[in-house]
Every structure is written in C-alpha cells, then in structure tokens.
Amino acid sequence: MSFTVHDQAPARLNRSEQAVPGSNARFIEKAAQGNADVVFLDLEDAVAPDEKENARKNIIAALNDLDWSGKTVSLRINGLDTHYMYRDLVEVLEGAPGKLDLVMVPKVGTAADIYTVDCLITQIEAATKAPKRIGLEAIIETALGMANIDAIAAASPRMESLHFGVADYAASTKAATTGIGGPNPAYGVLTDPAEDGHRDYHWGDMWHYAIARMVVAARAHGLRPLDGPFGDIQDAEGYKAQARRARVLGCEGKWAIHPSQTDLANDLFTPSEAEVAKAKAILDAMDEAKKAGRGAVTLDGRLIDIASIKQAEVMVHKAAQIAGAR
C-alpha cells in the first residue's frame, strides 16, 4: 500500500439508488415503502420549473412525516448554474433538519462546485443544530467534470460517492447517440476476414472508459462509484447487462429510474452464494498456507496469494453487510 491512504466513505449499502421526482407525492410515498437501498428525491431534471417550489414542499413533508427506516435518503438539488440551487438547500435542510443523509450535486464540473455546496450545508447545519452531518454525492455528467474528476473526488470530507450521468455526458461530449445508457450499434469493430471472406461485427461498450475512469477516481479517494440511469425501462435484460459490467468494473450499484429496476439492481449487486462460498474457500486456503509458512497456494488449479485474500475479503464483507441490513 502507498503511504498515502484516504479515509473510506461511510459503508452505506448502495446497490440500488432510486430516482423519485419531488413533484409527485404519491411516488415519494411508494419509494419510502420500496426496496431501494438509497432513494434520491429529485428537484432537478424530473421537476418542471413551475413545479420546483411545490416539489420542495412535498419533499419537506415526506422527510418529516414518512418512515424512511432502513433507507438512505438523498436530495438531488438543481445545478449551480441555476437560481434554484440555493433555495433547494435552504428550504429543505431548514424545513427538515437532520432528516437527510445525502445531497446529490448534479453536473459537477470543478472542485469549487463541491466547495460551494459544502459551505452552504455547513452553515445551515450550524444554524439548525442538525443532529447529523450530511454527505455529498457528485454526478459526473460533463466533459469538464470528467477532466477534473480526481479534484472533485477530493474536494470535501463530506464526499461519499461519484455517479456517472450518461445522458448529459453524451450531450456534453457530443456523442452520436440519443439513448440514455446502453450500447450503440455504431460502436463496434469488424474481425479480419475468414477464409471464406466472412467477417463478424462485435458491438463495444461506448461507456467503458467513462465508467472505469470514475471507478478509479472514486476508489482512490475512498468513495463509492455508482453507475447511472438506463433509459429503456421495459428492457430488463439490457439493464441487467449494463449493471453486470458496471459491477465487474467495481461499481457499488446502479440507479433505478423506475421501481421495476430496483430489485434488478439489488439482485445483481448482491454476491451470489457461489461467489461467497468461493471467497470463503480462498480465505480458508490462505489461512492454512499461512500456518504452513507459505505466501501462496493453489486452489482448484489456480494460484492464490495475498492479493487473493484482499479480493475475497471484499466479497465476504459485502455479503455480510447485505445480510445485516435484512
């Protein structure tokens, strides 16, 4: 390990993060009763300009009146380039002090954006004598944000997670797509011709770099990386494919923009019994190797060593965390 070690963000269960428009009180109530690990109450994209004020009132009432036991609750504020943002923070945090766990900051471009939100939250918490400190989630959804992602990740001790906002990121980078996540048939490669001249076409993941880059920045600074939305709510298999690749790359979970996606995310980001059993077998094998004075051993024909222990411990810890939340 490097001598430089960043503190880890609070170990919140974050397999699914459900988006709920603040303008719809009925949806908010359903989300409080649902299965999502994290619910973010949205004041930004899902709320029309004329509904912003009413949405704040709905959220304040929901935070004060509904039972959010077993859930982490976040508030997605409007962007710092709007005149809604400061009222989002002032009204909701003063109207429901101590009820929020997180504030989600959209379209973060620089570390100064996080600093600004941190400053406002700190003042409001002091004024309201809030009983707990709010954490911050940052959505990386612009070219500027991706270029400054390491500085953003390190911008505040409140930082807990980075999220990939695929739709706005596509617009920011002028990507040739109109979808919200998912593959693109134009992003692929041809194999060399076979003897009969046939060539196969293989689709690629046009978001691979962005997700991988976000994971590295998040993990380097002790934060949770989260994959963002998948727009086709009727394509469960497509959603699952995107979630699997995000998990393999190191993401903690994925957004659910419809309640039907929540259980999919919970299932896909929960280690299977077979994965946990294998991880425990690795730990047992390495324990025996340590007793015998060896630093490595073979298990099922594969070499395992100290690094294998770290990988296995991550899997076993995650399974224990999930079991403890049930």
ZAMARGU-4260 file (C-alpha; in steps of 0.2 Angstrom, whole numbers, plus 5000, padded with zeros to 4 digits):
<rodrens>
0) 5000/5000/5000 | 5005/5018/4997 | 5009/5028/5012 | 4995/5040/5006 | 4979/5032/5012
5) 4962/5041/5010 | 4948/5038/5023 | 4934/5027/5017 | 4917/5035/5015 | 4903/5028/5027
10) 4899/5010/5022 | 4881/5013/5016 | 4873/4999/5007 | 4871/5006/4989 | 4866/4993/4977
15) 4851/5002/4971 | 4848/5021/4970 | 4830/5025/4965 | 4826/5042/4957 | 4810/5049/4963
20) 4803/5066/4957 | 4799/5078/4971 | 4784/5084/4962 | 4775/5068/4964 | 4770/5065/4982
25) 4762/5048/4978 | 4779/5042/4970 | 4788/5048/4985 | 4777/5038/4997 | 4779/5022/4987
30) 4798/5024/4987 | 4798/5025/5006 | 4789/5008/5006 | 4800/5001/4992 | 4816/4990/4992
35) 4829/5003/4986 | 4845/5005/4997 | 4845/5023/4993 | 4832/5035/4987 | 4836/5052/4980
40) 4822/5064/4980 | 4824/5074/4964 | 4822/5093/4962 | 4832/5094/4946 | 4828/5086/4929
45) 4812/5077/4934 | 4804/5093/4940 | 4797/5106/4928 | 4802/5124/4933 | 4785/5129/4938
50) 4784/5114/4950 | 4801/5117/4959 | 4793/5126/4974 | 4779/5114/4976 | 4792/5099/4975
55) 4802/5106/4989 | 4786/5107/5000 | 4782/5089/4995 | 4800/5083/5000 | 4800/5093/5017
60) 4783/5084/5021 | 4789/5067/5016 | 4805/5069/5026 | 4796/5074/5041 | 4781/5063/5040
65) 4786/5046/5031 | 4795/5032/5039 | 4812/5030/5030 | 4819/5016/5041 | 4832/5005/5033
70) 4835/5018/5019 | 4847/5031/5015 | 4839/5047/5009 | 4847/5059/4997 | 4841/5076/4989
75) 4846/5080/4971 | 4847/5099/4970 | 4847/5109/4955 | 4863/5114/4946 | 4875/5128/4952
80) 4871/5137/4936 | 4853/5139/4941 | 4844/5151/4953 | 4835/5136/4961 | 4850/5128/4969
85) 4852/5139/4985 | 4833/5138/4989 | 4834/5119/4987 | 4847/5118/5001 | 4840/5132/5012
90) 4822/5127/5011 | 4823/5108/5013 | 4838/5107/5025 | 4829/5121/5036 | 4812/5113/5034
95) 4818/5095/5039 | 4834/5097/5049 | 4843/5081/5052 | 4832/5071/5041 | 4843/5069/5025
100) 4858/5058/5024 | 4865/5065/5007 | 4864/5079/4995 | 4867/5074/4977 | 4875/5088/4966
105) 4872/5087/4948 | 4884/5092/4933 | 4899/5094/4944 | 4912/5102/4934 | 4926/5108/4946
110) 4930/5105/4965 | 4924/5123/4968 | 4906/5117/4964 | 4908/5105/4979 | 4916/5118/4990
115) 4901/5130/4987 | 4888/5117/4992 | 4898/5111/5007 | 4899/5129/5013 | 4880/5131/5012
120) 4877/5115/5020 | 4889/5118/5034 | 4881/5135/5038 | 4863/5128/5038 | 4868/5113/5049
125) 4876/5125/5061 | 4860/5136/5061 | 4848/5122/5063 | 4859/5112/5075 | 4856/5097/5064
130) 4860/5081/5074 | 4870/5073/5059 | 4881/5078/5045 | 4875/5077/5028 | 4886/5068/5015
135) 4888/5073/4997 | 4886/5063/4980 | 4893/5070/4964 | 4886/5066/4947 | 4900/5066/4934
140) 4890/5071/4918 | 4900/5083/4908 | 4917/5083/4899 | 4923/5096/4912 | 4918/5085/4927
145) 4927/5070/4919 | 4943/5081/4916 | 4943/5086/4934 | 4936/5070/4942 | 4951/5067/4954
150) 4950/5085/4961 | 4931/5083/4963 | 4933/5067/4972 | 4945/5075/4985 | 4935/5091/4986
155) 4927/5089/5003 | 4927/5077/5018 | 4908/5076/5015 | 4911/5067/4999 | 4904/5049/4998
160) 4901/5044/4980 | 4903/5048/4962 | 4889/5044/4949 | 4890/5043/4930 | 4877/5053/4922
165) 4877/5045/4905 | 4864/5056/4896 | 4871/5073/4900 | 4888/5066/4897 | 4884/5061/4880
170) 4877/5078/4876 | 4892/5086/4884 | 4904/5076/4873 | 4893/5077/4858 | 4892/5059/4857
175) 4882/5052/4842 | 4868/5045/4852 | 4851/5049/4859 | 4849/5035/4871 | 4851/5035/4890
180) 4864/5022/4893 | 4865/5005/4884 | 4875/5000/4869 | 4876/5008/4852 | 4876/4998/4836
185) 4888/5010/4828 | 4901/5007/4841 | 4910/4991/4836 | 4923/4983/4826 | 4925/4970/4812
190) 4935/4955/4813 | 4948/4951/4800 | 4940/4941/4785 | 4939/4922/4787 | 4945/4911/4773
195) 4928/4912/4765 | 4928/4931/4767 | 4915/4932/4781 | 4918/4945/4795 | 4909/4946/4812
200) 4904/4963/4819 | 4906/4965/4838 | 4897/4978/4847 | 4908/4988/4860 | 4903/4997/4876
205) 4905/5015/4872 | 4904/5020/4890 | 4918/5008/4896 | 4931/5022/4898 | 4920/5034/4907
210) 4914/5021/4920 | 4931/5014/4923 | 4939/5031/4925 | 4925/5036/4938 | 4928/5020/4947
215) 4947/5023/4948 | 4944/5041/4955 | 4931/5035/4967 | 4941/5021/4974 | 4957/5031/4975
220) 4948/5043/4987 | 4938/5031/4997 | 4921/5034/4988 | 4908/5023/4982 | 4906/5023/4962
225) 4889/5021/4955 | 4883/5018/4938 | 4869/5030/4932 | 4852/5028/4923 | 4847/5015/4910
230) 4833/5023/4900 | 4823/5009/4892 | 4813/5003/4907 | 4805/4989/4898 | 4822/4981/4894
235) 4826/4971/4909 | 4839/4961/4901 | 4848/4976/4894 | 4848/4984/4911 | 4855/4968/4919
240) 4869/4968/4906 | 4874/4986/4910 | 4873/4983/4928 | 4884/4967/4927 | 4898/4976/4918
245) 4897/4990/4930 | 4899/4978/4944 | 4913/4969/4936 | 4922/4986/4934 | 4920/4990/4953
250) 4904/5000/4954 | 4894/4998/4971 | 4877/4999/4962 | 4866/5007/4949 | 4852/5019/4948
255) 4834/5014/4946 | 4824/5027/4937 | 4808/5015/4938 | 4803/5004/4953 | 4805/4989/4942
260) 4823/4992/4941 | 4826/4992/4960 | 4825/4973/4963 | 4836/4970/4947 | 4850/4981/4955
265) 4848/4974/4972 | 4850/4956/4965 | 4864/4960/4953 | 4875/4969/4966 | 4872/4956/4979
270) 4886/4942/4978 | 4879/4925/4974 | 4880/4910/4986 | 4893/4903/4974 | 4904/4919/4974
275) 4903/4920/4993 | 4907/4901/4995 | 4922/4903/4983 | 4928/4919/4993 | 4927/4910/5009
280) 4937/4895/5002 | 4951/4906/4997 | 4952/4914/5014 | 4952/4896/5022 | 4966/4890/5010
285) 4976/4905/5013 | 4974/4903/5032 | 4981/4886/5030 | 4995/4892/5019 | 5000/4905/5032
290) 5001/4892/5046 | 5012/4882/5035 | 5023/4897/5032 | 5018/4899/5013 | 5013/4915/5005
295) 5004/4907/4991 | 4994/4891/4987 | 4984/4883/4973 | 4965/4881/4974 | 4956/4872/4961
300) 4971/4873/4950 | 4973/4892/4952 | 4987/4902/4961 | 4980/4912/4976 | 4991/4924/4986
305) 4990/4939/4997 | 4981/4949/4984 | 4968/4935/4983 | 4964/4937/5001 | 4960/4956/4998
310) 4948/4951/4984 | 4940/4938/4994 | 4938/4949/5009 | 4929/4962/4999 | 4916/4949/4993
315) 4913/4942/5010 | 4912/4959/5018 | 4899/4964/5006 | 4889/4948/5009 | 4889/4951/5027
320) 4884/4970/5025 | 4869/4965/5015 | 4864/4951/5027 | 4865/4963/5041 | 4853/4975/5033
325) 4839/4962/5030
</rodrens>
